[in-house]
Amino acid sequence: MSPSISAEIPHVPRVFHNYPGANYILPSDEQEIHRLKLQHDVLKAAFDGKVLLAPIKLHTSPFVLDSGTGSAAWLLDVAPDMSPSAIMHGVDIENRLFPTSHPPNISFSINSIATLPEEWTAKFDLVHQRLLLAALRRSEWPKALSQMFRILRPGGYVQLGEAGAWHAGAVTERHADMLHTLFESRELLLEVSSDMSTFLRDAGFVDIRVETRTIPLGAWAGQLGADARDNFMGVYRGMKTPVLRSGGLGFVETEEDFDRLMDELEKEWDETKGAEMKFHIFIAQKPTECTT
């Protein structure tokens, strides 16, 4: 059995964002930077080594926005394939995760995708965003997609990645129930991938398509399964503080209860052949004749 990296990390208090009004429930610290790099590698492997699925022309010096950039793993990966004169910008509600070293044509700013600067209207050729289901409220998703639509040039694309359904066994079902309760209490959409095509269509996007991959979870599936386990367990363990601050949501009462549930979840994934998660990447275009 491949050992989990989470078992090797000593317990230290996690650091969270302090952006006014934001609802993001995962940490923003050094441990999270390492997890985000692992997450990028897992998703890249799941999509056959591809990180850019939108059909933009890389040689035409595109303007690219990475929403919820975090540690900028996606930007740093795609940068070598871009024209040297491409402009790439990452936004996030927390700057602690921004890389200190990066190519000169990559820049960063603290911004929410739901309220982007007016001067960005019709400036970008591509907006990339991944895994903001733990950040955007139900009411904020239409606003965010409307902002993406506004800042894209006519004919520009969005590429949005979100997790889908996952399954393994009884512990996973109990944990999923806890997540649903947590997300509902925070007005978050755990299953936003089910609504994404509708959200995109309502925002004005056309030619909507989705690429879906199945990601194995657990040591039974070799290195990819172990890496995916470590990444998603990092996500779930990182939710300890919001769960406990919500009184345990009827599923746990103490920190020890929470840790025990996470350990049982990880064990179930390792021992359950077929434990898996769906991941969806949505690609959509702003109409070429659009004037706004």
C-alpha positions as CSV (number, residue, x, y, z in Angstrom):
1,M,0.0,0.0,0.0
2,S,1.4,3.4,-1.0
3,P,1.7,5.6,2.2
4,S,-0.3,8.9,2.3
5,I,1.7,12.1,2.4
6,S,-0.9,13.5,4.8
7,A,0.3,11.1,7.4
8,E,3.8,12.6,7.2
9,I,2.7,16.2,7.7
10,P,2.8,17.3,11.4
11,H,-0.3,19.1,12.7
12,V,0.0,22.8,12.5
13,P,-2.8,25.4,12.5
14,R,-3.9,26.2,8.9
15,V,-4.0,29.7,7.5
16,F,-7.1,30.9,5.7
17,H,-7.9,33.9,3.5
18,N,-9.3,37.2,4.8
19,Y,-10.8,38.6,1.6
20,P,-13.9,40.6,2.6
21,G,-17.1,38.7,1.8
22,A,-15.4,35.7,0.3
23,N,-16.6,32.2,1.2
24,Y,-13.7,30.0,0.2
25,I,-13.3,27.1,2.7
26,L,-9.8,25.8,2.0
27,P,-6.5,27.1,3.5
28,S,-4.0,29.5,1.9
29,D,-0.7,28.3,3.3
30,E,2.6,26.6,2.3
31,Q,1.0,23.1,2.7
32,E,-1.7,24.2,0.3
33,I,0.9,25.3,-2.3
34,H,2.3,21.8,-2.3
35,R,-1.2,20.3,-2.6
36,L,-2.1,22.5,-5.5
37,K,1.0,21.4,-7.4
38,L,0.0,17.8,-6.8
39,Q,-3.5,18.5,-7.9
40,H,-2.3,20.1,-11.1
41,D,-0.2,17.0,-11.9
42,V,-3.1,14.6,-11.2
43,L,-5.5,16.5,-13.4
44,K,-2.8,16.8,-16.2
45,A,-2.2,13.1,-16.1
46,A,-6.0,12.4,-16.2
47,F,-6.3,14.5,-19.4
48,D,-3.4,12.8,-21.2
49,G,-0.9,15.4,-20.4
50,K,-3.0,18.3,-21.7
51,V,-3.6,21.5,-19.7
52,L,-5.1,23.6,-22.4
53,L,-8.1,22.2,-24.2
54,A,-9.6,25.4,-25.5
55,P,-8.8,26.0,-29.2
56,I,-6.9,29.3,-28.9
57,K,-4.1,30.2,-31.2
58,L,-0.9,30.2,-29.1
59,H,1.2,32.0,-31.6
60,T,-1.0,35.1,-31.8
61,S,0.1,36.6,-28.5
62,P,-3.1,35.9,-26.6
63,F,-4.2,37.6,-23.4
64,V,-5.0,34.9,-20.8
65,L,-6.6,35.2,-17.4
66,D,-6.3,32.5,-14.8
67,S,-9.2,32.9,-12.3
68,G,-8.6,31.5,-8.8
69,T,-4.9,31.0,-9.8
70,G,-3.7,30.0,-6.4
71,S,-0.1,28.9,-6.8
72,A,-0.4,29.5,-10.6
73,A,0.5,25.9,-11.4
74,W,-1.6,26.0,-14.5
75,L,-0.2,29.3,-15.7
76,L,3.4,28.2,-15.2
77,D,2.7,25.0,-17.1
78,V,1.1,26.6,-20.1
79,A,3.5,29.5,-20.3
80,P,6.3,27.8,-22.3
81,D,3.8,26.9,-25.1
82,M,2.6,30.5,-25.4
83,S,4.2,33.2,-27.6
84,P,6.8,35.1,-25.6
85,S,4.7,38.2,-26.2
86,A,1.5,36.6,-24.7
87,I,0.1,38.4,-21.7
88,M,-0.9,36.1,-18.8
89,H,-2.5,37.3,-15.6
90,G,-3.6,35.4,-12.5
91,V,-6.2,36.6,-10.0
92,D,-7.1,35.2,-6.6
93,I,-8.6,36.5,-3.4
94,E,-5.3,35.6,-1.5
95,N,-1.8,36.5,-2.6
96,R,0.0,34.2,-0.1
97,L,-0.1,31.4,-2.8
98,F,1.3,33.5,-5.7
99,P,4.8,32.2,-6.9
100,T,7.7,34.5,-6.2
101,S,9.5,33.4,-9.4
102,H,7.8,33.4,-12.8
103,P,8.3,34.5,-16.4
104,P,8.1,38.3,-17.0
105,N,4.9,38.1,-19.0
106,I,3.0,36.6,-16.1
107,S,1.5,38.9,-13.5
108,F,-0.9,38.6,-10.5
109,S,-3.5,40.7,-8.7
110,I,-5.9,40.2,-5.8
111,N,-9.4,40.1,-7.4
112,S,-12.6,38.2,-7.3
113,I,-13.9,36.7,-10.5
114,A,-17.3,37.9,-9.5
115,T,-16.2,41.6,-9.7
116,L,-13.5,42.2,-12.2
117,P,-12.2,45.7,-13.3
118,E,-14.3,47.5,-15.8
119,E,-11.2,48.3,-17.9
120,W,-10.7,44.6,-18.6
121,T,-13.8,44.6,-20.8
122,A,-13.1,42.7,-24.1
123,K,-9.4,42.4,-23.3
124,F,-8.8,38.6,-23.0
125,D,-8.7,35.7,-25.5
126,L,-9.0,33.0,-22.8
127,V,-10.3,32.7,-19.2
128,H,-9.2,29.6,-17.4
129,Q,-10.6,28.6,-14.1
130,R,-10.5,25.3,-12.1
131,L,-12.2,24.0,-8.9
132,L,-14.0,27.0,-7.5
133,L,-16.9,24.9,-6.3
134,A,-15.5,25.5,-2.8
135,A,-15.4,29.3,-3.3
136,L,-18.4,30.6,-5.2
137,R,-21.9,30.8,-3.7
138,R,-24.9,29.7,-5.8
139,S,-25.7,33.3,-6.5
140,E,-22.2,34.1,-7.5
141,W,-21.8,31.6,-10.3
142,P,-24.0,33.5,-12.8
143,K,-22.1,36.7,-11.8
144,A,-18.7,35.1,-12.3
145,L,-19.6,33.7,-15.8
146,S,-21.1,37.1,-16.7
147,Q,-17.8,38.7,-15.8
148,M,-15.9,36.2,-17.8
149,F,-18.2,36.9,-20.8
150,R,-17.6,40.6,-20.5
151,I,-13.9,40.6,-20.3
152,L,-13.5,38.2,-23.3
153,R,-13.0,39.5,-26.8
154,P,-15.6,38.3,-29.3
155,G,-14.6,34.7,-30.2
156,G,-12.7,34.2,-27.0
157,Y,-13.0,31.1,-24.9
158,V,-13.5,29.9,-21.3
159,Q,-12.0,26.7,-20.0
160,L,-13.6,25.7,-16.6
161,G,-12.7,22.5,-14.7
162,E,-14.8,21.1,-11.9
163,A,-15.1,17.9,-10.0
164,G,-18.1,15.6,-10.5
165,A,-19.5,12.6,-8.7
166,W,-17.2,10.2,-6.7
167,H,-17.8,6.9,-5.0
168,A,-16.1,4.1,-3.1
169,G,-18.1,2.7,-0.1
170,A,-20.1,3.4,3.0
171,V,-17.5,5.8,4.6
172,T,-17.4,7.8,1.3
173,E,-21.1,8.1,1.3
174,R,-21.1,9.4,4.9
175,H,-18.4,11.8,4.1
176,A,-20.2,13.0,1.0
177,D,-23.3,13.7,3.2
178,M,-21.2,15.8,5.5
179,L,-19.8,17.7,2.5
180,H,-23.2,18.4,1.1
181,T,-24.3,19.7,4.5
182,L,-21.3,21.9,4.8
183,F,-21.7,23.3,1.3
184,E,-25.4,23.9,1.7
185,S,-24.7,25.8,5.0
186,R,-22.3,28.0,3.0
187,E,-24.6,28.4,0.0
188,L,-22.0,26.6,-2.2
189,L,-22.7,24.3,-5.1
190,L,-20.9,21.0,-4.5
191,E,-22.4,19.6,-7.7
192,V,-21.9,22.7,-9.8
193,S,-20.6,20.6,-12.7
194,S,-24.2,19.4,-13.2
195,D,-25.3,23.1,-13.7
196,M,-22.3,24.4,-15.6
197,S,-23.6,24.0,-19.2
198,T,-26.8,25.8,-18.2
199,F,-24.9,28.6,-16.5
200,L,-22.7,29.0,-19.5
201,R,-25.6,29.1,-21.9
202,D,-27.4,31.6,-19.7
203,A,-24.3,33.9,-19.7
204,G,-24.4,34.0,-23.5
205,F,-21.7,31.4,-24.4
206,V,-22.0,29.1,-27.4
207,D,-20.4,26.0,-28.7
208,I,-20.4,24.5,-25.2
209,R,-18.6,21.1,-24.9
210,V,-17.4,19.1,-22.0
211,E,-14.4,16.7,-21.6
212,T,-14.8,14.2,-18.8
213,R,-12.3,11.8,-17.3
214,T,-12.5,9.3,-14.5
215,I,-9.7,9.6,-11.9
216,P,-9.0,6.5,-9.7
217,L,-8.7,7.1,-5.9
218,G,-6.5,5.0,-3.7
219,A,-3.4,2.8,-3.6
220,W,-5.2,0.0,-5.5
221,A,-4.8,2.1,-8.7
222,G,-1.0,2.6,-8.5
223,Q,0.8,5.9,-8.5
224,L,-2.1,7.9,-10.1
225,G,-4.5,6.6,-7.6
226,A,-2.2,7.3,-4.7
227,D,-1.5,10.8,-6.0
228,A,-5.2,11.5,-6.5
229,R,-5.9,10.2,-3.0
230,D,-3.3,12.5,-1.5
231,N,-4.6,15.5,-3.3
232,F,-8.3,15.0,-2.6
233,M,-7.6,13.9,1.0
234,G,-5.6,17.1,1.3
235,V,-8.8,19.0,0.2
236,Y,-11.0,17.2,2.7
237,R,-8.6,17.4,5.6
238,G,-8.2,21.1,4.8
239,M,-11.9,21.5,5.6
240,K,-11.5,20.6,9.2
241,T,-11.7,24.1,10.5
242,P,-14.9,25.1,8.7
243,V,-16.6,21.8,9.7
244,L,-15.7,22.2,13.4
245,R,-16.6,25.9,13.4
246,S,-20.0,24.8,12.1
247,G,-20.4,22.5,15.1
248,G,-19.5,19.3,13.3
249,L,-22.7,19.4,11.2
250,G,-24.1,16.4,13.0
251,F,-21.3,14.1,11.7
252,V,-18.4,14.8,14.1
253,E,-18.1,16.4,17.5
254,T,-14.4,16.8,18.0
255,E,-11.2,17.2,16.1
256,E,-10.4,13.6,16.9
257,D,-13.7,12.5,15.4
258,F,-12.9,14.5,12.2
259,D,-9.4,13.0,11.9
260,R,-10.8,9.5,12.5
261,L,-13.4,10.0,9.7
262,M,-10.6,11.2,7.3
263,D,-8.4,8.2,8.2
264,E,-11.3,5.8,7.6
265,L,-12.1,7.5,4.3
266,E,-8.5,7.2,3.1
267,K,-8.4,3.6,4.1
268,E,-11.6,2.8,2.2
269,W,-10.2,4.4,-1.0
270,D,-7.0,2.4,-0.7
271,E,-8.8,-0.9,-0.2
272,T,-11.7,-0.4,-2.6
273,K,-11.0,-1.3,-6.2
274,G,-13.0,1.0,-8.4
275,A,-13.0,4.0,-6.0
276,E,-13.0,7.0,-8.4
277,M,-14.0,10.5,-9.1
278,K,-15.2,12.2,-12.3
279,F,-13.6,15.4,-13.5
280,H,-15.1,17.7,-16.1
281,I,-13.6,20.4,-18.2
282,F,-16.0,22.8,-19.9
283,I,-15.0,24.7,-23.0
284,A,-17.3,27.5,-24.4
285,Q,-16.9,30.5,-26.7
286,K,-18.1,34.1,-26.7
287,P,-19.9,34.6,-30.0
288,T,-17.7,36.2,-32.6
289,E,-20.3,38.7,-33.6
290,C,-20.8,39.8,-30.0
291,T,-20.3,43.6,-29.5
292,T,-20.5,43.7,-25.6
